[in-house]
Amino acid sequence: MWKADSWLDQLYENALMKHRENAQSELPERRKEKLKQALGECVGEFEPNAGYTPILLERVECDDYIRERVELSATPGLSFAAYVLLPKEAKGALPGVLALHGHGYGSREIVGLLPDGSPDTNVPGIHQHFAVQLVKRGMAVIAPDVAGFGERKLEADLTLNPHAPNSCYRLSTQLMMLGKTLTGLRAWEARGALDYLASRPEVDEARVGAMGFSGGALIAYVAAVMDERIKAEVLCGFPNTFKDSIFAVHHCIDNYTPGLLLHAELPELIGLIAPRPLFLESGTNDPIFPVQGFNRAVRELQVIYEREGAKDKLQTDLFQGAHEISGRTAYDWLKHVLS
Ligand SMILES: [Zn+2]
């Protein structure tokens, strides 16, 4: 056979068969530990930046919340900015949320700003200004700039094209050659942002969750698997199987982690968050994380949550829509489980 379609399908089926064999021969808790370790090794490890002092860059009074911008660092030689949104009328320590954007112009896209930092008074785009939605419900939110977007595009890309949409390709390929991944870096920095959020006096560090959309949900699930401080999570426009999404549709290279499918398919990896509360949201007409893959992932995750005795901790919302956030029940659910 010259064409490799069926050969690739067979490799995929062989990998799934191996997962089933391993799941049958190992105790569930042991398999979870091994998968967590494998995920960490596959996305790559990063050095901490213990001595770094956060810097307050700006503090702006908005109508019912304060918006700060802070400079942070999670690994030596690399800093990033993050927005911190704090409700004005807060009493006592607040629940906190790590808010992670996907492809677009960076954290400004989720805090109600345009790329130049001015207020966005238009109808919100696919990110729905979701960090603002969360702070308006009384949660303290941190929205870090994800590496490769907005102000974090590489000079090497901007020199070639001042309108380069992102630096995913250059960051991903060079990190992969070093045995690391851009997902690994982004999840590591997200956890650095979580360190900062948890250190704020306004925040109850025992009640911290995460919400991510699309590529931000990829970072959110990896961060939650690695970091038990994330007590609840909302994943939008992402829950699926590898087979139905990143194998079936052209995706940014930052979605691919070398070797990961040798260990598990995506639903089982997301299931490592169990028994912590988890909310899965997807649009019926999402072309890049298709609905049939979302439904498969939900069914697998329901089995995992039942096995963990946490059936009611898993909630889902399939809404009429495309690759976008709905939030029609997700925002209030997150507030409820962190309260
Ligand atoms: Zn990308």
Boltz pocket constraint, residues with backbone or C-beta under 6 A from the ligand:
constraints:
  - pocket:
      binder: B
      contacts: [[A, 103], [A, 166], [A, 168], [A, 169], [A, 215], [A, 252], [A, 253], [A, 254]]
      max_distance: 6.0
